[in-house]
Amino acid sequence: MPHSESTPEQQDPPARTELTPTMEDTTLNLGNGGLTDEDLLMADVDEVESPPVVPPAAVEQQPPPSSAPAEEDAPVEIKQETKSDIKLEDLFDGMDSDSDDEFTGRNNHTNKDLVTGQVPPSSPGPAAPSGGGSNPDLLRAFYQLLFPWRHYFQWLNHSPTPTPDFKHREFSLWLSGGVVFRFQSYATLDLLRKDVFKHLPERIEIGPIYTANPRDRKTFRNSSAFKPVAKELCFDIDLTDYDDVRTCCDKANICGKCWRFITMAIKVLGVALKEDFGYEHVMWVYSGRRGAHAWVCDRKARGLDDHKRKAIGNYFSVVKGGEKTAKRVNVRRPLHPHLARSLGILKEHFLTDVLEGQDPWREEDRAEKLLMLLPDVKLRVALKEKWEANPGRSSVVKWGDIDSVAKTMGSVNTKDLLEAKQDIVLEYTYPRLDILVTEQKTHLLKSPFVVHPGTGRVCVPIDTDDLDGFDPLGVPTLGGLVNEIDAAGGVVKKEGDDEDRRGAEWERTSIKPYIDQFRGFVHGLLREEREFVRVKREREEEGGLDF
């Protein structure tokens, strides 16, 4: 690490169907219309119709459909491993998802639990609060009316028509009750949609692209023929990693004040990914509760092996150790250009969002942490005496005291003090990453546009051109979106395919600007992919003329 130790024809006005449930709506058919899993997976997409849109009913959460999935993917009981043979699934232990823990089992069990598809009943996930994201009726409406399926497919497929980038991509579906389906894959978008409509997952995670269909992985046991070959370069930032420096909230709780740490991190990483690594297609997504994820989608980023991913992760590993580590930033001098640039971005945030917004050193015990980060012992003593004689001094004042007291003493090494203060700024403001998400290609990450089951908030893209205007507590929610459709007159019945019918829905809700942003991002990515294919074809044609 370099710095550390189309327009439709005129038609009659569309008929509308109210989403407000009636007593007849309380019994819902959540099945697949009599289709088996084999029908869904093997039938031609034009031969299988999508399930009808079902109005959400005001009833308690229903269990998932009783129809069992295919034998290979059915959840089984967890049993203690007795064999010493290494299984293919064991190679991917610990590679799933981000740090959000709306399912408590994900942090308490190994990846074997996820591969077999069942979290032990002794660790049930917490129930979503009223208005959360676990109501199956609301989820069905969301997936059928509001989810941006077409552009979602193009984003992961890198083309309007199916390619191995989509066919060999791993998806993970998290169902209510802790049931997880790993290594799911789909030949077409329609098959993915049908599986989602059938199971109504509370969470979808995205994994790598493999050399073969992930569903066929068992036929490649102990063979190098089945391995991950590509995945977006991802970053995960979670506010719980800032609990030692934020004073407004802790654990899963967030507010506008501590969200500023995420804003700082996105600014620093965004500039570095573009200027230091040359990446252009970076999408930041709100995790739904207390964090943000970055998806670097450039072709050259997707093809990185784990060694290069680890090197990039190390490049951004500046704040190290845990809360009990005395000094978590130790960087070389002179500062690496990335760190010098980052300090320029962060210094104003440090003054306004940390010193004023968090006031981290007002309390005596927290002020002790600040003193321990200063290199001069005599300066520490003098500052402690001053603060004890004048209790209640704010963090802004105490930060100013450092220079004023050092100046009166005259014996403090100004160079050492400046470097110590730079390290303090970095420790309190520099991005704190879940490094495994970045380093490991097989690490799954929560999909954009899913609904957080605990908060009901949609995991929407973050507009990096207006970072300061993003409010994590003001994003669309599952219940709110359905209410918006109802208030606008209900479901619009239109002729055409599902995309045409659904287009009238999301455009009338608060999710519209986020889908518009996502569409723009995907269009830019596809332009680059088309240019790559054009250049490659021209080079191959030129090479074919050689004799």
N, C-alpha and C positions, 0 to 999 in steps of 0.2 A: 504494500500500500504506500503510495507516494507521500503521504502526509501524516503518518502516525508511526508513533511507535505503534299524365293524359287527361282530358276533359270529357265527361260523359254526355250522351245525348239528353235533350230535354225530356223529362218525364214528369208524371203526376207527382204531387208532393208525397214523400215517403210516409208510410204508416208507421206509427210508433207503438212500442210496447212498454208499458210501465214496468219499472224494476221493483216497485213496492210490492212485497209479497202478500198473497192472500192465504186463507186457510188451506185452499187446495194446493198451494205451493209447498206446504211443509213436508210433503213426501217427495223426495227427489230421487231420480234414477241417476246414480253416480257411476254406473257401469259403462261398458264400452259398446252397447248396442248389440250384444251377442257375439261380438268378434273375439276370437282368441288372440293370445299373444302372437301366435304364428301368423294369423291373418294380418295383424298390425305390422309385423316386421317383414313379411314376405310378399304381401299383395302389392300390386301396382298402385301407386299413389292415386291414380285417376279412378280406380275401382272401389276405393274405400272412402266414404263420405265422413266428414268431420262430425263429431257429436253436435247436437243442436245447442244453441245458447240457452242456458237455464237461468231464469231470474234468481238472484240470491234470496233465500228465505231467512226470516228472522227467527232462527232456531239455534239451539246449542250446537256446538261443533259435532259433526258426524264422524264416525270412524272411516278409514279409507276403504275402498271397494274390497269386497270379499273375494273377488276373482284373483287367484294366485298368479304370479308371474311365471315366466318360463322356468323349467326345472333348474337350469343352470344358475339363474339369478335369484332363486327363491331364498328368503332369509332362513337360516338354520340356527339351531341352538349353539351357543358358544361352549366349546369343550376344551379342556386342558390339552395342549399339545404334548404328545409323548414321544414322537419320532424326532430324531435328530437331523433328518434330511432337510435340506434347504429348499423351500418352495419358492416359486416365482413371486408370489404375493409378498413373501418376506422381504424381497428386495426393495419394496416400496413402503416399509414401515415408517410412520411419522411423516408421510409426504402429503397429507390431505388437509386442504382447507387453510383458512386464516385463523386468527386468534379469537374471533367472536365466539362466545360460549353460550349462545342461546340454547344449545343442546349441551347440557352439562356433561354428558358422557364423552364428548369429543376430547376433553382435556384429561379424562381419568382412565381412558382405555387405549390400548395399542391399536395400530392400524389393522391387526387381524380382525378385530371386532367389525371394522368397516368393510373389509373384504367379504366376510361371511354375511354381512348385511343385517346384523342385529346387535344393538346396544343392550347389555344385560339389564333386566328389569330392576335391578337394585339401584340403578342410577338414572331414574327417569328425567327427561328434560323438563324445565319449568314451564308451567302453563302460561300461555300468552294472556296478557291482560285484556279486559274488555275493549273491543275495537282494535285488537292486535292483528297479526297477519296469519292466523292459523285457521280461520273460518273457511271450510272447504267450499261453501256456496259462493262466498265472495272471491275466493281464489279462482274458481271456475270462471266467473265473470271477468276477472282480471286477465287471466291467460287467454280467454277467447276474444275479448274486446279491446284490450289495452296493450298487451305485450307486443313489441315491435318485431314480430317474427321474421319478416322478409330481410330486414337490414341486419338483424341478429345473425341470420344464416350467412349473409354476404360478408359480415365482419369475420366470422370464424372460418369461412370457406375461401375467402380471398378471390372470389369469382361469383358471377350470377348463377353458374351451373355447377352441379356437384363435382367435387374433386376429392382426392384422398385427404386433403386438409380438413374436410368435414367428416368424411366417411370413417376415417381412422382416429377421430378425436374422442377422447374419453369424456363422458359426462357422469356426474354422480347425482343421484336424486335422493333427497332427504325427505322422508315421509313422517307424518305425525306418529308419535309413539316410539321414536328413536330408530325406526327401520331405515336402513341406508342401502341403496343399490349402487355399487361401484362398477367400473368398467362397462358402462353402458355406451353404445355407439349406434349411429343411425345413418343409413345410406342416403336418406333424403330429409329435407326439412319437415315434410309432411309426417314422416314417421316419428320424428322427435316431438312434434306437436301432439300427435295422437297419444304418445306415451305420457306426456305431461297432462293432457286432458283426462287421461285415465287415472293417473295416480295423484294428481294435484299436489305436487311436492311443495313443502314449506320452504325448501331451499334447493337450488341447483348449483352445483360446483363444476368448474371447467378444468380439465386436465390437459395433458400433452397430446400431440399427434404421434401415433405409433407407426411402425413399419407395416403393421397389419391391423385387421379389425380387432379391437380390444375384446370383443365378445368371444373371439377365437383364441384367446391367449393360452388356454389350457392345452391346445394342440401344439404349442411351441415350448412346452415345459423344458427347462434346463437348456434352452437354445438361445443363441444370440439373434435369432431371426425375428424375435419380438422384443422391440426396445423403443423407447421414446426418441423421436428424431427432431421434434420442433415444439416450441411453445413460446408464447409471448414472455418477454422479460417482465417480471412483476415485482412490485414493491407494496409492502403492507405497513401502514402506520396506525398505531392504536393508542388512544389517549391514556390507557392504563399504564403505559410505559412512562408517562409524565407525572405520575402521582407524587413523586418526590419534589417536584417543582411547581405543581399547580396547587392552589389553596382553595379555589372556589368549589371544586368537586373532587370526587375520587371514584375508583372502581368503574362501574358502567355508566355512571352519571356524567352528563356533559351540560355545558351552557355556552353562550356566545363568547364568554371570556376565555375559557380553556380551548375552544375550537380554534382560537388564534394560533395555537401551537401547530395545528394541522395546516393552517394557511401558510405559516412560515416554512414548514417542511416542503409543501408543494412548490413554493417559490424557489427554494434552494435547489431541490431536485430537478425541477423543470428546466432551469437555466443550465444546470450541469449536464443533463441528458442531451440537451440540444448542442451546447457549445463544446463540451468535452468529449462527447461520444458521437455526435452527429445524428442523433435520432430525431425524427420529425413527427412521427405518429404516436403520440403519447396521450392516452385517455385516463383521466382521473375519475374514480367512481366512489361515491359515498357508500360506506358499508352498511348503512341503515341504523346504526346506533352511535358508535363512538370512534369511528376511524375512517380511513380512506385507502383505496387501492389504486395503484398505477398499473396500466397495461401498456407496455411498449410494444407496438405492433409492427414496426419496421421489419422487412424481410431479414435483414442482417441481424436483428435482435432475436428473431424467432429461431434462427438456426444456431445460436450459441450453445456450446457444450457446457457441462456443469463447471468445468475448470474456469472458463471465461466468466460464467455467471458469478462464481465465487470471487473472482478478482474484482468484478464490478461491485459486488457486495462489500468487499473489503475497502474499496475506494471510498465508500460512504460510511464506513464504520469509524466514527469519531468519538461518540459517547459510548464508553465501555463500562462493564461491570454492573453491579446492582445498586440498590438504594443505599446499602451499607458501605459501598466503596467510597473512600475518603475523597479521592480526586478521580473523576471519570473521564477527563480530557487531558491527554498528554500528547501534544503534537510537536513535530520538529520545527526548528527555525533555521533559515527563514521559512515563512509559511508557504505552503504549496499554493499556486495561483487559485485553485478551487476554493481553498479556505479563506484566502484573502478576499476573494469576490463574495464569498458567503458572509463574511463579517460585514461587508458593505451593505448587504441585503438585510442582515439581522440586527444591526445596531439600533436602528430606529424602533424595531419591534421590541427589542430588549427594554428600551426606556419606557415605551407606552404600554405594551401588552404584558410585560413581566414586572418591571418595577412598580408601575402605576396600577396595572390591572390585577396582578396577583399579589403584590406587596409581600414577597416571600420571606423577608427577613425582619418583619416587625416584631415577631415573637422572639424571645431570648434564645430559645433552643434552636430555632432556625438561623438566627444570626450567628450562632456558634459555627454552623456549617460554612458560612461565608468567611469567617475568620480563619478557619482551617485551610482555606484555599489560597490564602495570602502567604508569600514566602518569607517575609521578614517577621521574626518572632517579636521584636520590640514594637513593631507597628501593630501587631495583633493585641499586645497588652495595652497599648495606648488607646486603641479603638474600643476595646472592651471596657476600659475605665470610663471613657467618655459616654458610651451608650448606657452603662449602669447608672451614671450620674444624671442622665437625661433619658429616662425610659419613655417608650412610646414613639420613638423616632421612626419615621416611615422608611421604607426601603430606598426610596429616591434620595432622601437625606443621608442615609447611611452610605450609599454608594458614593455620594459626593464627599463624605467625611474621609474616605480612604485617601483621596488625593490631598485634601487640605491638611490632614494630620501628617501625612508623609512629608509634605512640604515644610511644615514647621519643624519636624525632626531633623531634616537635612542629611541624615545618614542612610536613607533608604535608596537602594539601587533602583533607579527609575526604569531601567531596561527590564529588569526582572519583574518589577511591579506591573509594567505595561503588558508584558507577556502573560502574567497571571490573570490580569483583568480580561484579556482576550480569551483565555481559556474558560473563564467564568461565563462570558457571554455565549460561547459555544456550548458549554454544558447545559445552559438553561434554554437555549433556543434551537440548536442544531437538530436535524431530523433523527429520530430514534426508530430504527427499522426492526421488523421481525425478519432477521437475516435469512432464515431458511426458506422463506417464500421467494427470495431473490436467487438464492444459490442453487436450488434443486428444481430441475426441469419437471420432475414427477409430482411436485407439490401442487395440489389442487387449490383453487381459489374461488370464492363466491362469485357467481355470475352477476353481471349488471342486470338491472331491471327486475330482480327478484324482490320479494317482499320480506322484510325482516319479521320473523314470527313473533318476536317479543314486543316490538314497537309499532308494527304495522306500516312502517315507513318504507317507501320504495328506494331501492339502491340506484339512484339516478346519477348520471354523469355530472361532474362539476365543471362549470364554465371557468376555465383558467384565465379568461380575459376579464372576469369580474369576480376574482377570488374573494375580495373583501365584501362582496354583496351576497355570498352564499350563506344561507342559514340552514344548518342541519336539522333544526327543529321545525322548519317551515316547509320541508319537502312534501310532495304528495303522499298521502296515506291510502291504504287499501280501502278502508271504509269511506274516507272522504271522496275518493274517485268514483266509487259506485254511487254515492249520494249526488255527485255532480252530474252523472249521467241521468239519474232519476229526475233531478231538478230541471234538466234541459229537455225533458219530455220523454225519456226512456230510450230504448234501443231503436235505432233507425233501421228499418228493413229495406235493403237495397238489392238490386240485381247485381250479379257478378260474383267473383270469387271471394274468399274469406277476407283477403286484404282490403278489397273494395268495401265490403260490408263493415269491417271494423274501422276503416279509415274515418268514418263519420263519428266514431265514438271518442277516440283519444284526442281528436282535434277540438272537441268541445269540453275538454277537461284541463286541469292544471298540469297534467303530464306532457302536454303538447310541446313546450319549449325544450324539454329534456330530450324528447324523441327527435325533434328537429335538429338539435345539437348532435345527437348520435348519428342521424342520417348524414349530416354534413361531414362528420368524422369518417364514416364508412366510405362515402363517395371519394374523399381525398385518398384514402388508403387504396381503393380500387383503381384510381388513376395511376398511382405508382405501380401497382401490380401489372396493369395493362402496358405501361411503358417498359417494364422489365421484360415482359413477354415479347414485345415488339423488338427491343434491342437484341434479345437472345436469338430471335428468329432471323434477324438480319445478319448476325454474326455467323449463324449456322449456314445461311445461304451463301455468304461470302466464302466460308471455308469449303463449301461444296464445289466452288469454281476452281480450286487449286488442282493442278495436275502433277 
